[in-house]
Each structure stands twice: as structure tokens, then as C-alpha cells.
Amino acid sequence: MQRIRRQLVSLANAAEGCTAVLMQGSGTFSVEATLSSVVPAIGRLLVLANGTYGRRMGGIAGRNRIDYLLEDSGERQPPDLNRLAARLREDEDITHVAVVHCETTTL
């Protein structure tokens, strides 16, 4: 486990003193653990949903009382990067952006 953690940190080209934490559980478990520990109480999360798991991230954020916005591009279109840029310009309170890079529910 220690070797794998070191290799992950090396792969990420992380700064000195960083570590990797291995999560044991489903993907949803890892997403909830990340969102609930990374987005601060004063943060605002923008979720780029492109399928079921992206929409699930919005639900997880809501249940954890995280202020969030959901941009749903549907299951057959990638997130609109121009819309993302516009949202970030329009809303300076957005502190974090989340997206599922490989949405397995997409046809």
C-alpha cells in the first residue's frame, strides 16, 4: 500500500509533503468523501453533469449542505466549455468545479 501511495504521488508530480489516500468503497463513496471534505462551508461548487453520476454529484452536494450549481449537458453531449467559462466569469463565488470524466451511463 505504501509503495502504491508513493507511486501515485510521483505520478501526480505533487509537491513535497503531499500524500495519496487510498479510498475503499464504490465510486459514489469516493465522490462523497471528496466533495464533503474538499469544498469548504463558504465554497460554491459547479457540477458539470453529463449523465447519471454527474447529477448524483449534485444530489450529494445538496445532502451535504454544499452550495452548488448544476450545468446538465445531457448524456449525449460533452460539457460546454464556453458555458463553463461564462459561468466562472459571471459567478465569482464558484470555488470548485466537478465533472465525471468518463460517464459510464452514457450510451
N, C-alpha and C positions, 0 to 999 in steps of 0.2 A: 504494500500500500504506500509506504514512504517513497519507494522508487517511482511509482506511478505519479504521485503528487509532485515530486521534483521534476519529472519529465513534463507534466502539464504546465508547470510554472515556466520551464525553459521554452516550451512550445509557444507560450503566450508572450515570450520576451518581456516578462514582467520585471518591474523594478525590484531592487534589492529589498529584502524583508517581506516580500509577498509570498503567499502560500496558496495552495489549492485545497478546497474542501470537497471531498467525495460525498455525494448525496445518494442514499439508498432509498429508492422508492420509485413511484411512477413519474412520468414527465410532469404531470399536474402537481405532484408533491414538490418537485424541484422548482416549478414556476411559482407556486405559492410561497415556498420558503424564500425564494429570491425577492419577489415583489414585496412581501411583508417585512423584509429586513433591509432592503436597499432604498426604497422610496421613503423619505422622512415624512413626519407628520405634516410639515409645511410644504411638501412637494406636490407636484401635479404630474400625473402620468398620462401620456398619449399612447394609446394602444392602436396599432395598425393591424386591424383584423382582416385576414384573408381566408377565413374558414372557421370551423368549429373551435379549434384551440385558441385562436386569436380572440374570438368572442368570449371564450371561457376566461381568458386573462382579465377581461373587463369585469366579469362576474366575481372573480377572485379579488380584484381591486376593490370593488364595491363592498364585499363582505368584510374586507379588512379596513374599511373606512378610509381608503385612499382616494383622494380627489383624482378623478380620471375623465378623460375624453376618449371616445371610441370612433375611429375612422374605419368604416367597414367597406372594403372594396369588393366584397363578394368572393365567392370561391373560384371564380374563373379569371379574375384579373389580379395582377400584382398591385401592391400598394402604389398609389400615385405619388411619386416623389416630388412633383411640383406642388401638389396639395400639402404634403408634409412641410415643405419649405415655407409655404404661405402660412400654415398653422403656427409654425415656430416664430415667424415674424409677427403674426397677429397676437399671439398669446405668450408674453414673456414670463408667465408663471409656470410654463411647462418646464419641468426639471429632468424628466426621464421619458424615453421613448422605448416601447417594447413591440417586437414583432416576432412571429414564428417564421423562421427562415425556410422551413420545409414542412408545409402544412400537409399532413398525411391524409386528411379527409378530402382533399381536392381530387376531383375525378381525373 
